[in-house]
Amino acid sequence: MTAPAVPQRLAAPEPGWTDTVDVVVIGSGIAGLTAALKARALGSVLVVTKDVVASGSTQWAQGGIAAALSPEDSPEDHLKDTLVAGAGLSDPEAVRVLVTEGPDAVRDLIELGAVFDTGAGGDLSLTREGGHHRNRIAHAGGDATGAEIERALVAAVKRAPDIRIIEHALVLDLLKAEDGAIAGVTLHVMGEGQLDGVGAIRSRAVILASGGLGQLYAATTNPSVSTGDGMALALRAGAKVRDLEFIQFHPTVLWLGKGAKGQQPLVSEAVRGEGAFLVDHEGKRFMQGQHELADLAPRDIVAKAIMRQMLASGKDHVFLDARDFGDEKWRVRFPTILASCRSHGIDPVHELIPVAPACHYSSGGVWTDLHGQTSVPGLYACGEVACTGVHGANRLASNSLLEGLVFARRIADSLTKQLPVLREPAADHRVPGLVDAGVVPELQRVMTVGAGVIRSASGLSEAGDRLAKLFEQPAEQPGTPDWEATNLATVASALIEAATTREESRGSHWREDYPDRDDENWSGSLDLTLPAEDDSARPAATFVAQAPREGN
Ligand code: SIN
């Protein structure tokens, strides 16, 4: 068996306090804060966030937010590009929702106070990124789009005193009622005074908006809080997680030397959108002839081309050439990337930028319907933690902020129509367990080698065996590092199961032992669940066939 066993629930002290609200939102990026702002009309809303409010992935987003906002563009064109990037697995209905509701959602964000870059006539400046056939990426502060969106949302939440926020709080597990529906959460608050330590919050609905899982890998563009918590606690609560094998590696992450670990600086696709191109160590361009869009091919294609270059040359990076921009364009259009390159001793105005792929985004996540409802009644999900069906096997650049925005609004609309009743939590008989935080660096190394960009049955099996041994190591004292390590372990195990099961290469899942896309056998998704064993749980994958999609 490849996927290692993991705990059925987190070992933690019994809750020392209880509170009650109507809706708990877990996470405070674009999806969480949008959901909170919209859901406040329904009753009391509590946002729980692991660090300070603006610490998640949203604020790091550079390129922008994609939407058909110009007269030369249309939702239909945006739909086509999204389906092609999704490599046959995007759900056309979910994509249609995204592209048709997207433009108004962005306009509402502007209304709320987000300031996007405009041209001389005052129209939005729209750029292009990988996989887009039109200029449709709105950006802010040049390359600081996420930071501006987060600023505007945090300001709006601060103007809404009825939204309560608890910072430095990790949700441990979901509470369920006798009928299997959500009854609230247990959480650990690093606070002082009234809410401190482990507590329970009873609620009518829980909205997961807790972001991604980048910390599963040694090098990632994700911040340290991205430890797959939402996916892990959804799995433990019996929810379905879909398409987890499709982990997107961003092609152009600043290469900081061999063995660089943790969060790495992104060099946005928008840099290529504005004319930069990739070159090898001889200075030769290598994307031309590989795809009609060359350097702006969908992300998985560019990442694979870079990996092939690196394997063939024995080097661990390639280069991005953006010297043609000149000083002024760098300063105005990409101030964040310019500063980040310079802080690492690289001057992109005159020098090539060393880049290599690093883990960036999980295209899969907690399965939802078109209204953000998961397979557990009362549990909703939006943003990177969710799998709405939009991204399929590979997310189109700059569709992630839009997806978080559009589907968070849909969840609030659906709760307005029917807010679940408050339920009594049932006794929890699952066996608690914990993975020791000391194993995380080795877990990241094992995942990078065995379940990273290039995978194989033998590599995945070795990774599974190694992780199983690591997870046997007992944790001393329950606390945030061990809880996060257990979440990482749970998601790693599920990802290995999915990646082992899918015996083909498609989108961002690359199997060297099954190098071709296999529509006959693999046109569909893998649903992961976490069935309980004697004293642990082990992920199981079920194939859900889909008809081949239009436009692929
Ligand atoms: C980028 O700016 O290249 C990242 C955008 C994205 O991940 O969609």
Residues whose N, C-alpha, C, O or C-beta is under 5 A from the ligand:
A	BS01	SIN	Q62 G63 G64 V267 S268 E269 A270 L396 A397 S398 N399
